[in-house]
Amino acid sequence: MSAVLSKLHDPVTKEMPQFIGLAPKMGEMHWANPGKPGFLGPAHAPFQPNGFGKDDMTLNGVTLDRLNDRHQLLANFDRFRREMDSSGAMEGLDALNQQAFGILTSSRLVEVLDYQKESVHTIERYGKDDQAIRGDTAPRILEQFLIARRLVEAGIRCVTVASGFWDYHGNNFKLCREDLPMVDQGVYALVTDIYERGLDKDISVVVWGEFGRTPTINANAGRDHWPRASCALLSGGGMRTGQAIGSTDRLEGEVDERPVHFQEILATIYHNVGLNVNKATVQDFTHPSHLQRLSGRRRGSWQHRMTATTYQLC
């Protein structure tokens, strides 16, 4: 979805990418992947300003004059390749190069990532991190919630945050008592911050997982994967909030009223950012038709059907 936003919306500023993934270093870096752009190409992939990404944000001894010379040389090569290319891939690489040079020649992104520029009161509201890596996933990092607000406020279209370890196949109750208060503080601070700044019509906050957990406790005092019922928390985006849509049975294992599909939530978010899923299209040069509608029927693993019934959530 973030790649689609990058593709269909012009950048707010050429100095910053449209999509940033804030996942920190994890025990298993596979889980730190914020998503790939698929057939839309590398120009619409997430920028990750953590770890190795931070090294890419500095010139490392290269002067601006030398950087400009390299830019011109690259442009000359690319001009020839673009003339020979009919797939549209070069257009994406051009955008990626422009983004890279924009980041290197401006300090804007580095400044926005520096959350210490916020007031002491704001930083304290978001809370104190726990940097320990637990299991194979992320430490509990609350500063990401504050950085996410700063990034979106500065013009980034989409920011993803990863905090904590939630795959409780064992020791469910002890881990919940440790993790839930921290993520609760981070989400509360982010939503409160957005509303106090008058950004609640412009920014959508989505707290979500890809599946639920079993309604019964296993032998290890844990809960396993459960695809039949889950939940999502949405705020901002001009939506009518303060309501619960849908419900489960008393064991929270089966949906019993107003089921909400993943596609409905995705289409609601598209609606919030100004994309009509019944009309917006993206080009797929790997597909014979070369044009796919966002609301089209499923054709392979990348295509999702999204319906106008979503707007009931708004």
SVG drawing of the C-alpha trace seen along z (x, -y; Angstrom):
<svg xmlns="http://www.w3.org/2000/svg" viewBox="-24 -22 61 51">
<polyline fill="none" stroke="black" stroke-width="0.4" points="0.0,0.0 2.8,-2.4 4.4,-1.7 1.0,-2.5 0.8,-5.9 4.4,-6.6 3.5,-5.8 0.2,-7.7 1.0,-10.8 3.7,-13.3 6.3,-13.7 5.7,-16.6 9.4,-17.4 12.2,-15.8 14.5,-15.9 12.8,-13.1 11.4,-9.7 7.6,-9.0 7.8,-5.8 9.9,-5.2 10.2,-1.9 11.4,-2.6 12.0,1.1 15.0,1.3 17.7,4.0 16.0,7.3 17.1,10.7 15.9,12.0 16.2,9.2 13.6,10.9 10.9,9.5 12.3,5.9 11.3,5.8 8.6,3.1 7.4,4.5 8.6,4.5 7.3,2.4 6.6,5.4 6.1,4.6 6.0,0.8 9.8,0.9 12.6,-0.2 11.8,-3.9 8.8,-3.1 10.5,-0.9 10.8,-2.0 13.7,-3.9 15.1,-2.5 17.1,-5.1 18.3,-2.6 21.5,-0.6 23.1,-0.6 20.6,-3.2 22.1,-5.9 25.5,-5.4 23.8,-6.1 22.6,-9.5 26.1,-11.1 28.6,-11.9 31.5,-10.3 34.2,-12.7 32.7,-13.3 32.3,-17.0 29.1,-18.4 31.1,-19.3 32.3,-15.7 28.8,-14.5 27.4,-16.7 30.0,-15.3 28.9,-11.8 25.2,-12.8 25.9,-14.2 27.8,-11.1 25.0,-8.8 22.5,-10.9 24.3,-10.5 24.4,-6.7 20.8,-6.6 19.7,-8.8 21.0,-6.1 19.5,-3.3 16.1,-5.0 16.0,-5.4 16.6,-1.7 14.1,-0.7 10.4,0.1 9.4,1.6 9.2,-1.5 11.8,-0.3 14.2,-3.2 11.6,-5.7 11.5,-4.2 15.3,-4.2 15.4,-7.9 13.1,-8.7 15.2,-6.6 18.4,-8.4 16.7,-11.8 15.6,-10.8 19.0,-9.6 20.7,-12.8 18.0,-14.8 18.7,-13.1 22.5,-13.5 22.4,-17.2 19.9,-18.2 20.0,-17.9 16.2,-17.9 15.7,-14.2 18.5,-14.0 17.0,-17.0 13.5,-15.4 14.8,-12.1 16.4,-14.0 13.5,-13.8 15.6,-15.4 14.6,-18.7 11.2,-18.2 10.4,-19.7 11.2,-17.7 7.5,-17.4 6.7,-15.8 9.6,-13.3 8.6,-12.3 5.0,-11.8 6.1,-9.2 8.0,-7.3 11.3,-5.5 12.6,-2.7 13.6,0.8 16.4,1.5 16.8,5.2 16.0,7.6 13.6,10.2 13.1,13.4 13.8,12.9 12.0,9.6 12.2,6.0 13.1,4.2 10.4,2.0 11.2,-1.4 8.8,-4.2 10.9,-7.0 9.7,-5.6 6.2,-6.8 7.5,-10.3 9.8,-10.1 6.8,-8.8 4.8,-11.9 7.7,-14.2 8.2,-12.4 4.6,-12.5 4.3,-16.1 7.3,-16.9 5.7,-15.4 6.4,-11.6 3.4,-9.8 3.7,-6.6 5.7,-5.6 5.7,-2.1 6.7,-1.4 7.9,1.9 8.0,2.2 8.0,5.2 7.6,9.0 4.0,10.3 4.3,13.9 3.2,15.3 3.2,19.0 4.1,19.3 4.1,17.3 1.3,15.1 0.1,13.3 3.6,12.3 4.6,11.0 1.4,9.0 1.9,7.3 5.3,6.2 4.5,5.2 1.0,3.8 1.6,0.8 4.5,-0.3 2.8,-0.1 -0.3,-1.7 1.8,-4.7 3.3,-5.0 0.0,-4.9 -1.7,-7.2 1.1,-9.7 1.0,-9.6 -2.8,-10.0 -2.9,-12.7 0.0,-14.6 -1.8,-14.4 -5.1,-15.8 -3.4,-18.5 -1.6,-19.7 -4.8,-19.7 -3.5,-16.9 -6.3,-14.4 -8.0,-15.1 -4.7,-14.6 -3.0,-11.6 -4.4,-8.1 -3.0,-5.9 -3.4,-2.1 -2.4,0.4 -2.8,3.8 -1.5,7.4 -1.9,9.9 -3.9,12.4 -5.5,13.0 -4.5,15.4 -6.3,18.5 -9.1,18.0 -7.8,20.9 -4.6,21.1 -2.1,23.8 0.0,26.1 2.8,23.4 0.4,20.8 0.5,19.2 -1.8,18.4 -1.1,19.6 -2.0,18.2 -5.7,17.7 -6.9,16.4 -10.7,16.5 -10.9,13.3 -8.6,10.4 -8.8,6.7 -7.5,3.3 -7.4,-0.1 -7.8,-3.1 -7.7,-6.8 -7.5,-10.2 -7.8,-10.4 -11.1,-12.4 -12.9,-9.2 -15.8,-9.0 -14.0,-7.5 -15.1,-6.5 -17.0,-3.4 -16.5,0.3 -17.4,2.0 -18.1,5.7 -18.0,8.1 -17.0,11.7 -18.6,14.4 -18.0,14.5 -14.8,16.5 -13.5,14.0 -12.9,16.9 -15.5,16.3 -17.0,13.2 -20.7,13.0 -21.7,9.4 -20.7,7.0 -17.5,8.8 -14.9,6.4 -12.5,7.7 -8.8,6.8 -9.7,5.3 -12.2,2.9 -9.6,1.5 -7.1,1.1 -9.6,-0.6 -10.6,-2.9 -7.0,-4.0 -6.8,-4.6 -9.9,-6.7 -8.4,-8.7 -5.4,-9.6 -7.5,-10.6 -7.4,-7.5 -10.7,-6.1 -10.2,-2.4 -12.9,-2.0 -11.1,-4.3 -7.4,-4.4 -5.1,-2.2 -1.4,-1.2 0.6,0.1 2.1,3.6 4.5,4.1 4.9,7.8 1.2,8.5 -0.3,8.9 -2.9,6.2 -0.3,3.6 -3.0,2.0 -4.6,3.2 -7.3,1.5 -6.7,1.3 -10.2,2.7 -9.8,5.5 -10.3,9.2 -7.4,11.2 -4.9,12.1 -1.9,13.6 -0.5,12.9 -0.1,9.1 -3.6,8.1 -6.3,7.3 -10.0,6.7 -11.2,3.6 -14.8,2.5 -16.7,-0.7 -18.4,0.8 -15.3,-0.3 -16.6,-3.8 -19.0,-2.6 -16.0,-2.6 -15.2,-6.3"/>
</svg>
